[in-house]
Structures are given as C-alpha cells and as structure tokens.
Amino acid sequence: MGDILITDDERDIRELVGDILRDEGFSVRLAANSEECMAAIEQEPPALMILDIWLKDSKMDGIDILKSVKRDKPEIPIVIISGHGNIEIAVAAIKQGAYDFIEKPFNIDQLLVVIRRAMETSRLRRENTELRRKDVTSAEMIGSSAAFKALKSQLDKVTKSNGRVMLTGPAGSGKEMAARYIHASSNRADAPFVSVNSASIEPERMEEVLFGRESNERGVEPGLLEEAHGGMIYFDEIADMPLGTQSKILRVLVDQQFQRVGGGDKVRVDIRVVSSSNRDLPGEIAAGKFREELFHRLNVVPIRVPGLDERREDIPELAKHFIAAFNESQGLPLRRLSEDAVAMLQTMHLPGNVRQLKNVIERVLILGDSSGDIGAKELEGAEPGEAEEGRVVLSGALATLPLREARELFEREYLLTQINRFGGNISRTATFVGMERSALHRKLKSLGVVTSSKAGTRVAHLEDNPEAAD
C-alpha cells in the first residue's frame, strides 16, 4: 500500500498523528525537519506526505519542500497542515500542487477522511503507472526479414543512450512500436512512456496539454511533459505541432525546464525525446511549416522504419502475432492461416502497412467462422474490387489493352509482387511460381524487371527504360 511520511517540527503532533494512523493500519515514517524529510524521500518515496508549513531550524519550509517534491516526484499527494493557516497560505499550497490543506488544531475524523482520499489517489496513480509500464514492456518487435533486422540493429544501438531519435517512415509502419521498444530496452524502462499525438490535439490546447496549467480555482494540473519526468516522451507526427508550440518545445530541449500555462515558477524535467514523422521535414522547413532549429535538435539519430512493402516476408509472422493478441485481449478465435491466405496477405496492397494488416486480421476474426483455418476467400473484401469466385477483377487500364500487352503487363506486375513477397529471393520465387530459376531470370530480363538492395533487403522494380520488354 505504501507508507505515509509525516513532517512536523512539533514532536507531540507528529507522534500523535503517527500513532493514530498506525492504529488505522497505515505504515508511517516521521521527520522533524526538512533535512530528515528530504532524506526519507530520497531513501524511499512515500505514498503520501503530511507536511507542516512552518518548520523551525530547517533549511526549507513546507512550501519549499512542496515545490521540490512536486517538481521531482509529482505523483506523491501532499497534505499541508499548519497552525498559522489562512486563506492566502492555503491558496499558495494548493497552487503549488498540494492535495489538500488542513488547519491546526485539526479534527481527527476530518484528517482521516482526507488521508484516505489521498491514499486512494496515490494508489490509482501507482496502478496507472504500472499499467503504462506493462504496456511499454510488451512492446514486442515482430519480424525476421533483412529489412526488419537492419531496423532492430539500429534501434538496439540507441537504447542505452539518451540521444534524441527521429523515426521516419510511412503511416502505419510501426514508428510508435519502435519508440516503445527503445524505451522498454533503455535504462528508463521503469519510468513513464508518454505518447503525444500531435495531430489529435487541438492547436489552441496544445500548450496546456504539454505544459500543464495553474489556476486559483483548480490548482496545479500537470501536463504531459511532467508526466514523462524521468522517462521518455514520444512526439508522434511532430510536423503537426503548431509553430508557436515548436518554439517552446525547443526551449524545453535547451533548458530542460518550462512554465505551466498561468504559472510563474519554472518546472524542471528530465526526459528523453523520441519523435516521428511520415512527412518530408526538410520540405516542411522550406515551406515555413517547421522550425529548422527544432529539426536539428530532434534529428540527432535519424532512423527509417520500413513499410510492409519492404518486409513482406514478415507478414505471416505479424499476422500470427495479431491473431494470438486478439485471442488474449478480446477472446476472438485462435485460428490458423491457410497457405493460400498467407500468399494472399503477402501479395495484398496494404498502404496502411502494419496498422492495416492488424485491422484486416481483426475484421476476419470478428466476421469469419469461429473455427477452421482462415482461407483466402475470407480476405477478399480487404481490398477494393472484390471478384466473383474463379474470376479476377481487371483494372480499367488493363481491360482496354490488346491481349499481348495485357498479358505482358500482368506477368510483369505478378512477378514484381512475388519477388517482393519473398524479399528478392529468386530461388523461392521460382519455386512458388513453378518455373526453373534460369527461366525466371530470362523472363524477368525480357520484362525489364531488376532487383536491387533497399533498406537492408532485396526488392524488385522496373528498369528505367524497359523498352526491350515491349
């Protein structure tokens, strides 16, 4: 449950309160001055603090301790007590982040009500933190393709440092999962991981959400930067952050401190920053939509996350992972993928990348049979242009071509798809399509299809001038 730290310069008061709380089943520690109080917090942060404002023979008074604790350990609720209380002191304490204020001599029943509420608040905060940590530690990277291994190798190199990382890649490719992997493998893994979706926050609320706010009516409301203290903050789609907020984030990166909206005191934070974008940030800078200095601050270690078209070999493994995950989290059927379903997934057009693949699997598990293997027919609705059984839907362009040109175009696209499906492996492609390896090489040459290295894997594409194929 955690203990309660009572700090009061009057021995009778702190021991009386301590005895009462022990009788109520709480674990208690006592401190007579600011030095003992700060040492106790350093040794083991309490679940709750009861703090006197006036501390004789101490270097810090209660308000100073309150500011320090709320700066470094904002999750600890603090109940302020004072025999010299007035409304100004109460407002000052609440404004600095105190949970509540009780004036001496206090009513024991009133004190117990406040303490039980505060301990419940502390318990909920701890549980929320634990849930976040579990979420982070379950950030599992799935794949075995060359492109995936190259990505993971880069991520492993940055996990133990505090260097800022900029993740780029197409939408849905798994940039947030990569950020979570960095955090879960770092020495900050036990601290919070806070994700900021820059595109989903209204521009006029961005600063309040990030920096928090202070007001006499509502006291201190910490922002996401404070929540990330000691851990990592992930700016998802950083290009969507308003220019004015970009300037203030730049100051945070330089000074490691900021002011809450409506506040006057500086709040210090220790955070690691990882950002992502699927846009061309140099192009955004040239267009005046992104601050160049902020880009250079964030882009210390650039890492590109490949899209699914560069790691189609990983699709079966990813699909199986999603099936198991949906079974565990939602109780959806634990079904196997048939060979034809695997082939269809690997050749499917998935512009939404890993996110779209996950959605396809969820849809099939919800709408499909509760038993038996998943067949290719169940996946037909995942792409536009469903066909009747035994038929292929022709695109408008293909349907207008003469037979010879249409056949050639189909063979070219079919072989491009199969080669990329098998990560550029000609032998595996030849086995699947039912051709001799040498015959496949000749066919690819006649169609103007070549393979080259890209992002740690082999991919197929058309020659710049495949007139020989015509």
C-alpha positions in Angstrom: 0.0 0.0 0.0 3.0 2.4 0.6 3.7 4.4 3.7 2.9 7.9 4.9 5.7 10.4 5.7 4.8 12.9 8.5 7.0 16.0 8.7 6.4 18.4 11.6 8.8 20.2 13.9 6.5 19.6 16.9 7.3 16.2 18.3 3.9 15.8 20.1 2.0 16.5 16.9 3.9 14.2 14.6 3.9 11.3 17.1 0.2 11.7 17.9 -0.7 11.7 14.2 1.7 8.8 13.6 0.1 6.7 16.4 -3.4 7.4 15.1 -2.5 6.4 11.6 -0.7 3.2 12.8 -3.9 2.3 14.7 -5.8 2.7 11.4 -3.4 0.2 9.7 -1.1 2.6 7.9 2.7 2.3 7.8 4.3 5.6 9.0 7.6 7.4 9.0 8.4 10.6 10.9 10.6 13.5 10.1 11.3 16.5 12.4 12.8 18.9 9.8 13.4 19.4 6.1 16.7 17.5 6.1 15.1 14.4 7.6 12.2 14.8 5.3 14.2 15.0 2.1 16.5 12.1 3.2 13.4 9.9 3.8 12.0 10.8 0.3 15.4 10.0 -1.3 15.6 6.7 0.6 12.1 5.6 -0.4 9.4 7.8 -1.9 6.3 7.6 0.3 2.7 7.0 -0.9 1.6 10.2 0.8 3.1 13.1 2.7 1.6 15.1 5.7 3.7 18.3 5.8 3.7 21.2 8.2 4.3 24.6 6.6 6.4 26.1 9.4 9.5 24.1 10.2 11.8 25.5 12.9 15.6 25.1 12.5 15.2 23.8 8.9 16.8 25.0 5.7 13.5 24.7 3.8 9.9 25.4 4.9 6.9 23.4 3.9 6.2 25.3 0.7 9.9 24.8 -0.4 9.6 21.1 0.2 6.3 21.0 -1.6 7.8 22.7 -4.6 10.8 20.4 -4.7 8.7 17.2 -4.3 6.1 18.3 -7.0 9.0 19.1 -9.3 10.8 15.8 -8.9 8.1 13.3 -7.8 4.8 14.9 -8.8 2.9 11.7 -8.3 3.1 11.9 -4.4 0.0 13.5 -2.9 0.9 16.1 -0.1 -1.5 17.2 2.6 -0.4 20.5 4.2 -1.0 21.3 7.9 -0.4 24.5 9.7 -1.3 26.2 13.0 -1.0 29.6 11.4 -3.2 28.9 8.5 -5.1 31.5 6.5 -6.7 31.5 3.1 -3.6 33.0 1.4 -1.4 30.1 2.6 -4.0 27.6 1.6 -4.2 29.0 -1.9 -0.4 29.1 -2.2 -0.2 25.5 -1.1 -2.9 24.3 -3.5 -1.4 26.3 -6.3 1.9 24.6 -5.8 0.3 21.2 -6.1 -0.8 20.3 -2.5 -3.6 17.7 -2.4 -5.4 19.5 0.5 -4.8 21.9 3.3 -5.8 21.3 7.0 -5.5 23.9 9.7 -4.3 23.1 13.3 -5.9 22.2 15.6 -7.5 19.7 13.3 -10.3 17.3 13.7 -9.0 13.7 13.6 -12.0 12.4 11.7 -11.6 15.1 9.1 -7.8 14.3 8.8 -8.6 10.6 8.3 -11.1 11.3 5.6 -8.6 13.5 3.7 -5.8 10.9 4.2 -7.9 8.0 2.9 -8.9 10.0 -0.2 -5.3 11.0 -0.8 -4.1 7.4 -0.3 -6.7 6.2 -2.8 -5.4 8.9 -5.2 -1.9 7.6 -4.7 -3.0 4.0 -5.3 -4.7 4.9 -8.5 -1.6 6.8 -9.7 0.6 3.8 -8.9 -1.7 1.5 -10.8 -1.8 3.8 -13.8 2.0 3.9 -13.8 2.2 0.1 -13.6 -0.2 -0.3 -16.5 1.8 2.1 -18.6 5.0 0.2 -17.7 3.3 -3.1 -18.7 2.2 -1.5 -21.9 5.8 -0.5 -22.7 7.4 -3.7 -21.7 5.1 -5.6 -24.0 6.4 -3.5 -26.9 7.5 -6.6 -28.9 9.2 -6.2 -32.3 8.0 -8.9 -34.7 9.9 -9.9 -37.8 12.8 -11.8 -39.3 13.3 -10.2 -42.7 16.6 -8.5 -43.6 14.9 -5.0 -43.5 13.5 -5.8 -40.1 16.8 -7.0 -38.7 18.5 -3.9 -40.0 15.9 -1.7 -38.3 16.2 -3.6 -35.0 20.0 -3.4 -35.1 19.7 0.4 -35.4 17.2 0.6 -32.5 19.4 -1.6 -30.3 22.3 0.9 -30.8 20.3 3.8 -29.4 18.5 2.2 -26.4 21.2 2.8 -23.8 21.9 6.4 -24.7 19.8 9.5 -24.1 20.3 10.7 -27.6 17.2 12.1 -29.4 15.9 9.9 -32.2 13.8 10.9 -35.2 11.8 8.0 -36.7 10.6 8.4 -40.3 8.6 6.1 -42.5 5.1 5.6 -44.0 2.0 5.9 -41.9 1.2 2.7 -40.0 4.7 1.2 -40.4 5.2 0.9 -36.7 7.1 4.0 -35.6 5.4 4.2 -32.2 6.2 0.5 -31.6 9.8 1.3 -32.4 9.8 4.2 -29.9 8.3 1.9 -27.3 11.0 -0.7 -28.0 13.7 1.9 -27.5 12.1 2.9 -24.1 11.5 -0.7 -22.9 15.1 -1.6 -23.7 16.6 1.5 -22.1 17.7 2.3 -18.5 14.5 4.4 -18.2 12.2 1.4 -18.7 10.8 1.7 -15.2 9.8 5.3 -15.8 6.8 6.6 -17.8 6.5 6.4 -21.6 4.2 9.3 -22.7 2.9 9.5 -26.2 1.9 12.8 -27.7 -0.3 12.5 -30.8 0.4 16.0 -32.3 -2.3 15.6 -34.9 -5.1 14.8 -32.5 -4.6 17.7 -30.1 -6.4 20.9 -30.9 -3.8 23.6 -31.7 -5.3 26.1 -29.1 -5.0 23.4 -26.4 -1.5 22.1 -27.3 0.5 24.1 -24.8 -1.9 23.4 -21.9 -1.8 19.7 -22.7 2.0 19.7 -22.9 3.0 22.1 -20.1 0.0 21.9 -17.8 -1.7 24.8 -16.2 -2.1 26.6 -12.9 -5.2 28.5 -11.6 -6.6 29.5 -8.2 -9.8 27.6 -8.9 -8.3 24.3 -10.0 -4.7 24.4 -8.6 -1.9 22.7 -10.4 -2.8 20.4 -13.4 0.4 18.7 -14.6 0.9 18.4 -18.4 2.4 15.5 -20.4 5.9 16.8 -20.0 5.7 16.5 -16.2 4.1 13.1 -16.6 7.1 11.9 -18.6 9.6 13.1 -16.0 12.4 10.6 -15.6 11.2 8.7 -18.7 10.5 9.3 -22.3 8.1 11.5 -24.3 7.3 10.5 -27.8 6.1 13.2 -30.2 4.1 11.3 -32.9 3.8 13.1 -36.2 5.8 16.1 -34.9 5.1 18.0 -38.2 1.6 18.6 -37.0 2.7 20.6 -33.9 1.8 24.3 -34.2 4.8 26.6 -35.0 4.3 28.6 -31.7 4.5 25.4 -29.7 7.5 24.3 -31.6 9.4 27.3 -30.3 8.5 26.5 -26.7 9.4 22.8 -27.1 12.8 24.0 -28.5 13.3 26.0 -25.3 12.5 22.9 -23.2 15.1 20.8 -25.1 17.7 23.5 -24.5 16.8 24.4 -20.8 15.1 21.2 -19.6 12.5 23.4 -17.9 9.4 25.3 -18.7 6.5 27.2 -17.1 2.9 25.9 -16.8 0.2 27.9 -18.5 -0.9 30.6 -16.0 2.1 29.7 -13.7 5.2 31.7 -12.7 7.6 29.1 -11.4 10.0 27.0 -13.6 9.3 23.3 -13.7 12.4 21.2 -14.3 12.1 17.9 -16.2 14.5 15.0 -17.1 13.1 13.4 -20.2 14.3 11.6 -23.3 12.7 12.7 -26.5 11.9 10.5 -29.5 9.9 11.9 -32.4 8.4 10.6 -35.6 7.0 11.9 -38.9 5.8 10.4 -42.2 6.3 13.8 -43.9 9.4 15.3 -45.7 10.6 17.5 -42.8 13.2 19.4 -44.9 10.4 20.1 -47.3 8.2 21.3 -44.4 11.1 23.6 -43.3 11.5 25.0 -46.8 7.7 25.8 -46.8 8.0 27.6 -43.5 5.9 25.0 -41.7 8.5 23.5 -39.4 11.4 25.2 -37.5 14.8 24.2 -38.8 16.5 24.5 -35.4 14.0 22.2 -33.8 14.5 19.7 -36.6 18.2 19.7 -35.9 17.6 19.3 -32.2 15.3 16.3 -32.7 17.1 14.7 -35.6 20.3 13.6 -33.7 19.8 10.0 -34.6 17.6 9.5 -37.7 16.2 6.0 -38.2 13.9 5.0 -41.0 11.1 2.4 -40.3 10.4 0.4 -43.5 6.9 -0.1 -44.8 5.4 -3.6 -45.3 6.2 -3.5 -49.0 9.9 -3.7 -48.0 9.3 -6.6 -45.5 6.6 -8.8 -46.9 8.4 -11.8 -45.6 7.3 -10.7 -42.1 3.6 -10.6 -42.9 2.8 -14.2 -41.9 4.7 -13.8 -38.5 2.9 -10.5 -37.9 -0.5 -11.9 -38.8 0.0 -14.9 -36.4 1.1 -12.5 -33.7 -2.1 -10.4 -34.1 -4.3 -13.5 -34.1 -2.8 -14.5 -30.7 -3.0 -11.0 -29.3 -6.7 -10.6 -30.3 -7.4 -14.0 -28.8 -5.8 -12.9 -25.5 -7.2 -9.4 -25.3 -10.7 -9.9 -26.9 -11.3 -13.6 -26.8 -11.5 -13.8 -30.6 -11.0 -17.3 -32.2 -7.4 -18.6 -32.2 -7.4 -19.6 -35.9 -4.6 -20.7 -38.2 -3.8 -19.1 -41.6 -4.0 -21.4 -44.6 -1.3 -21.3 -47.2 -3.4 -19.5 -49.7 -4.4 -16.9 -47.1 -0.7 -16.3 -46.3 0.0 -15.9 -50.0 -2.8 -13.5 -50.4 -1.8 -11.4 -47.4 1.8 -11.2 -48.8 0.6 -10.0 -52.2 -2.1 -7.7 -50.9 -1.9 -3.9 -51.4 -1.6 -2.6 -47.9 -0.9 1.2 -48.0 -1.7 1.4 -44.3 1.1 -1.0 -43.6 1.2 -2.9 -40.2 -1.8 -1.0 -38.9 -3.9 -2.0 -41.9 -2.7 -5.6 -41.6 -3.8 -5.6 -38.0 -7.2 -4.3 -39.0 -7.6 -6.9 -41.7 -6.9 -9.7 -39.2 -9.3 -8.3 -36.6 -12.1 -8.0 -39.2 -11.6 -11.6 -40.3 -11.6 -12.9 -36.8 -14.8 -10.9 -35.9 -16.8 -11.6 -39.1 -15.4 -15.1 -40.1 -16.0 -18.6 -38.8 -15.2 -19.3 -35.2 -13.2 -22.4 -36.2 -11.1 -23.8 -39.0 -8.3 -22.2 -40.9 -8.6 -18.7 -42.4 -8.8 -19.1 -46.2 -8.0 -16.6 -48.9 -11.7 -16.2 -49.6 -12.2 -14.5 -46.2 -9.6 -11.9 -47.1 -11.1 -11.0 -50.5 -13.0 -8.0 -49.0 -9.9 -6.5 -47.6 -9.1 -4.7 -50.8 -11.3 -2.7 -53.3 -12.6 -4.7 -56.2 -13.9 -8.0 -54.9 -14.3 -10.7 -57.6 -16.7 -13.5 -58.1 -15.3 -16.9 -57.4 -12.9 -18.0 -60.2 -12.6 -14.5 -61.7 -10.1 -11.7 -61.4 -11.1 -8.1 -61.4 -9.4 -6.1 -64.2 -8.4 -2.6 -63.7 -9.8 -0.1 -66.2 -6.4 0.4 -67.9 -5.7 -3.4 -68.2 -9.2 -4.1 -69.7 -8.5 -1.6 -72.6 -5.2 -3.2 -73.7 -4.8 -5.8 -76.5 -4.2 -9.3 -75.2 -0.4 -9.4 -75.8 0.1 -6.1 -73.9 -2.3 -7.0 -71.2 -0.6 -10.4 -70.7 2.8 -8.8 -70.5 1.7 -6.2 -68.1 0.1 -8.8 -65.9 3.2 -11.0 -65.9 5.4 -8.0 -65.0 3.2 -7.0 -62.1 2.7 -10.6 -60.9 6.4 -11.3 -60.9 7.2 -8.0 -59.2 4.7 -8.8 -56.5 6.0 -12.4 -56.0 9.7 -11.4 -55.9 9.0 -8.6 -53.3 6.8 -11.1 -51.3 9.9 -13.3 -51.0 12.3 -10.5 -50.2 14.0 -10.6 -53.6 14.9 -14.3 -53.3 14.8 -15.6 -56.8 15.0 -19.3 -55.9 12.0 -19.1 -53.6 10.1 -17.1 -56.2 10.9 -19.6 -58.9 9.7 -22.5 -56.7 6.4 -20.7 -55.9 5.6 -19.7 -59.5 6.5 -23.1 -60.9 9.5 -22.0 -63.1 13.1 -23.0 -63.3 15.4 -20.4 -61.8 17.2 -19.8 -65.2 13.8 -19.5 -67.0 12.7 -17.0 -64.4 15.8 -14.9 -64.8 15.2 -14.8 -68.6 11.6 -13.9 -68.1 12.5 -11.1 -65.7 15.1 -9.7 -68.1 12.6 -9.7 -71.0 10.1 -7.9 -68.9 12.6 -5.3 -67.7 12.4 -6.4 -64.0 15.6 -6.0 -61.9 16.3 -6.5 -58.2 18.4 -4.1 -56.1 19.2 -3.5 -52.4 16.9 -1.2 -50.4 16.7 -0.8 -46.6 18.6 -4.0 -45.9 16.6 -6.2 -48.2 16.3 -7.0 -51.9 13.4 -5.5 -53.8 12.3 -5.8 -57.4 11.4 -2.9 -59.7 11.3 -1.9 -63.3 14.3 -0.8 -65.3 14.3 3.0 -66.0 13.8 2.2 -69.7 12.3 -1.3 -70.2 11.6 -0.8 -73.9 13.1 -4.2 -74.5 10.1 -5.7 -72.9 7.7 -4.2 -75.4 
